[in-house]
Amino acid sequence: MTMQSINPATGELLVEFDTWDEETLDYSLTQAGYMFEDWSKLTPLEDRCLMMKRVAEVLRDDIEPLAELITIEMGKTYKEAQAEIEKCAVLCDFYAENGSKFLADEIVETDASKSYVAYLPLGVILAVMPWNYPFWQVFRFAVPTLIAGNVAVLKHASNVPQCALAMEEVFRKAGFPDHIFSNLMIGSDLVENVIRHPAVRGVALTGSEHAGRQVASIAGSELKKTVLELGGSDAFIVLESANIKEAIDGAIQGRFQNMGQSCIAAKRFIVDQFIGDDFIEQFKNAIEAKFVAGDPMDAETTLAPMARQDLLDELHEQVMASVELGAKIVTGGYQLDRPGCYYAPTILTNVTSNMPAFNEEFFGPVAIVIKASEPAHALGLANSVEFGLGGSIWTDDLATAETMARGMESGATYINHISFSDPRLPFGGVKNSGYGRELSAQGIREFTNIKTIWIK
């Protein structure tokens, strides 16, 4: 079995790798288990933080080749790829500076002479990660996990093997010992072996709802901790009092960054009926004026390819299935007639609850616009799907927006800003968008033994 790295802008096969057999996998996991004892007990937390500072330096020193690798392997623009590397470096700095505080013992006043809560590492933690942010998704897991004293092993998406190997090299260049952060060159068929391996004590997965259910089921049978960040169909609510220009600017960025291939992207635009037609017209004009297809390495390119042809085909099938049920294409709705996996930025209207456009995650450059009669109707529409990752509300009426934000069934709600992840704030979802949290103090404690110590 092999892993292929293919440039989605050209269809060119870049490189091919042989995957590991079960014996090689077992050796790597066993070594990771051995290293956990040294890493957690012999490498002080302060030293782990200093090493993570060096990771940030390596990322910034190598930002150009690393960003180019992201672009040629999964297709996003070079500018977006550079921003992704810098965001990873910021994350490293954040945890290097705050890790000791987040993991400090917490004194609790009880009847004891002394009682406190300690945050202690668990062991080897597996990450099953997607291709859409090939560095950020991994670093969001790995940085707090390693600083907490755990050892990390990565099963990356099969279409970004070069990125996976490059990350392993980043940690090596920063001075991390071998097997503290390891890339596993395996297919999905061996993920169950990893989860069931005695050295592995937890699993973090970012991916589809289907993959999350499979991983959680296997890990649950082994009584191993999981954190799942799954799909999203984020609501972007625009109330009558909103600044339309600011909302349109947010809609363009929120839906089409990374060519819409983001779990936390705005996907369902729920707009007050009194401004709905104006919003749709301005949204259409902005899309058609902004996006120009081209080489994603070219600074002038604003429309990059999707990551794979099968993903584009699946997205188009969802669009066409919705159209057959009565949805209207305002703009787009087709693959561009050029080499590579380019899909025209698309707006769908006349969407109803029986359509894929309403109920399914559209993982690509397609925006679904739905009109609402009033704020309560808009919130009901936002909450009427099984996903609950993020969402945003656009209005000048901040009191109403804050009340709605508390009522939105999501892991995060943003008012007059697109959904995004910030190292200082917890990130994760509810309902079918998963459970557990990444980032912030909550994220670094997910894969720790939250241990009570009581002394008399």
Secondary structure in CASP SS format (residue, H / E / C, confidence):
PFRMAT SS
TARGET T0000
AUTHOR 0000-0000-0000
METHOD secondary structure of the structure
MODEL  1
M C 1.00
T E 1.00
M E 1.00
Q E 1.00
S E 1.00
I E 1.00
N C 1.00
P C 1.00
A C 1.00
T C 1.00
G C 1.00
E C 1.00
L E 1.00
L E 1.00
V E 1.00
E E 1.00
F E 1.00
D E 1.00
T C 1.00
W C 1.00
D C 1.00
E H 1.00
E H 1.00
T H 1.00
L H 1.00
D H 1.00
Y H 1.00
S H 1.00
L H 1.00
T H 1.00
Q H 1.00
A H 1.00
G H 1.00
Y H 1.00
M H 1.00
F H 1.00
E H 1.00
D H 1.00
W H 1.00
S H 1.00
K H 1.00
L H 1.00
T C 1.00
P C 1.00
L H 1.00
E H 1.00
D H 1.00
R H 1.00
C H 1.00
L H 1.00
M H 1.00
M H 1.00
K H 1.00
R H 1.00
V H 1.00
A H 1.00
E H 1.00
V H 1.00
L H 1.00
R H 1.00
D H 1.00
D C 1.00
I H 1.00
E H 1.00
P H 1.00
L H 1.00
A H 1.00
E H 1.00
L H 1.00
I H 1.00
T H 1.00
I H 1.00
E H 1.00
M H 1.00
G C 1.00
K C 1.00
T C 1.00
Y H 1.00
K H 1.00
E H 1.00
A H 1.00
Q H 1.00
A H 1.00
E H 1.00
I H 1.00
E H 1.00
K H 1.00
C H 1.00
A H 1.00
V H 1.00
L H 1.00
C H 1.00
D H 1.00
F H 1.00
Y H 1.00
A H 1.00
E H 1.00
N H 1.00
G H 1.00
S H 1.00
K H 1.00
F H 1.00
L C 1.00
A C 1.00
D C 1.00
E E 1.00
I E 1.00
V C 1.00
E C 1.00
T C 1.00
D C 1.00
A C 1.00
S C 1.00
K E 1.00
S E 1.00
Y E 1.00
V E 1.00
A E 1.00
Y E 1.00
L E 1.00
P E 1.00
L C 1.00
G C 1.00
V E 1.00
I E 1.00
L E 1.00
A E 1.00
V E 1.00
M C 1.00
P C 1.00
W C 1.00
N C 1.00
Y C 1.00
P C 1.00
F C 1.00
W H 1.00
Q H 1.00
V H 1.00
F H 1.00
R H 1.00
F H 1.00
A H 1.00
V H 1.00
P H 1.00
T H 1.00
L H 1.00
I H 1.00
A C 1.00
G C 1.00
N C 1.00
V E 1.00
A E 1.00
V E 1.00
L E 1.00
K E 1.00
H C 1.00
A C 1.00
S C 1.00
N C 1.00
V C 1.00
P H 1.00
Q H 1.00
C H 1.00
A H 1.00
L H 1.00
A H 1.00
M H 1.00
E H 1.00
E H 1.00
V H 1.00
F H 1.00
R H 1.00
K H 1.00
A C 1.00
G C 1.00
F C 1.00
P C 1.00
D C 1.00
H C 1.00
I C 1.00
F E 1.00
S E 1.00
N E 1.00
L C 1.00
M C 1.00
I C 1.00
G C 1.00
S H 1.00
D H 1.00
L H 1.00
V H 1.00
E H 1.00
N H 1.00
V H 1.00
I H 1.00
R H 1.00
H C 1.00
P C 1.00
A C 1.00
V E 1.00
R E 1.00
G E 1.00
V E 1.00
A E 1.00
L E 1.00
T E 1.00
G C 1.00
S C 1.00
E H 1.00
H H 1.00
A H 1.00
G H 1.00
R H 1.00
Q H 1.00
V H 1.00
A H 1.00
S H 1.00
I H 1.00
A H 1.00
G H 1.00
S H 1.00
E C 1.00
L C 1.00
K C 1.00
K E 1.00
T E 1.00
V E 1.00
L E 1.00
E E 1.00
L C 1.00
G C 1.00
G C 1.00
S C 1.00
D E 1.00
A E 1.00
F E 1.00
I E 1.00
V E 1.00
L C 1.00
E C 1.00
S C 1.00
A C 1.00
N C 1.00
I H 1.00
K H 1.00
E H 1.00
A H 1.00
I H 1.00
D H 1.00
G H 1.00
A H 1.00
I H 1.00
Q H 1.00
G H 1.00
R H 1.00
F H 1.00
Q H 1.00
N H 1.00
M H 1.00
G H 1.00
Q C 1.00
S C 1.00
C C 1.00
I C 1.00
A C 1.00
A E 1.00
K E 1.00
R E 1.00
F E 1.00
I E 1.00
V E 1.00
D E 1.00
Q C 1.00
F C 1.00
I C 1.00
G H 1.00
D H 1.00
D H 1.00
F H 1.00
I H 1.00
E H 1.00
Q H 1.00
F H 1.00
K H 1.00
N H 1.00
A H 1.00
I H 1.00
E H 1.00
A H 1.00
K H 1.00
F C 1.00
V C 1.00
A E 1.00
G C 1.00
D C 1.00
P C 1.00
M C 1.00
D C 1.00
A C 1.00
E C 1.00
T C 1.00
T C 1.00
L E 1.00
A C 1.00
P C 1.00
M C 1.00
A C 1.00
R C 1.00
Q H 1.00
D H 1.00
L H 1.00
L H 1.00
D H 1.00
E H 1.00
L H 1.00
H H 1.00
E H 1.00
Q H 1.00
V H 1.00
M H 1.00
A H 1.00
S H 1.00
V H 1.00
E H 1.00
L C 1.00
G C 1.00
A C 1.00
K E 1.00
I E 1.00
V E 1.00
T E 1.00
G C 1.00
G C 1.00
Y C 1.00
Q E 1.00
L C 1.00
D C 1.00
R C 1.00
P C 1.00
G C 1.00
C C 1.00
Y C 1.00
Y E 1.00
A C 1.00
P C 1.00
T E 1.00
I E 1.00
L E 1.00
T E 1.00
N C 1.00
V C 1.00
T C 1.00
S C 1.00
N C 1.00
M C 1.00
P H 1.00
A H 1.00
F H 1.00
N H 1.00
E C 1.00
E C 1.00
F C 1.00
F C 1.00
G C 1.00
P C 1.00
V E 1.00
A E 1.00
I E 1.00
V E 1.00
I E 1.00
K E 1.00
A E 1.00
S C 1.00
E C 1.00
P H 1.00
A H 1.00
H H 1.00
A H 1.00
L H 1.00
G H 1.00
L H 1.00
A H 1.00
N C 1.00
S C 1.00
V C 1.00
E C 1.00
F E 1.00
G E 1.00
L C 1.00
G C 1.00
G E 1.00
S E 1.00
I E 1.00
W E 1.00
T C 1.00
D C 1.00
D C 1.00
L H 1.00
A H 1.00
T H 1.00
A H 1.00
E H 1.00
T H 1.00
M H 1.00
A H 1.00
R H 1.00
G H 1.00
M C 1.00
E C 1.00
S C 1.00
G C 1.00
A C 1.00
T C 1.00
Y E 1.00
I E 1.00
N C 1.00
H C 1.00
I C 1.00
S C 1.00
F C 1.00
S C 1.00
D C 1.00
P C 1.00
R C 1.00
L C 1.00
P C 1.00
F E 1.00
G C 1.00
G C 1.00
V E 1.00
K E 1.00
N C 1.00
S C 1.00
G E 1.00
Y E 1.00
G C 1.00
R C 1.00
E E 1.00
L C 1.00
S H 1.00
A H 1.00
Q H 1.00
G H 1.00
I H 1.00
R H 1.00
E C 1.00
F C 1.00
T E 1.00
N E 1.00
I E 1.00
K E 1.00
T E 1.00
I E 1.00
W E 1.00
I E 1.00
K C 1.00
END
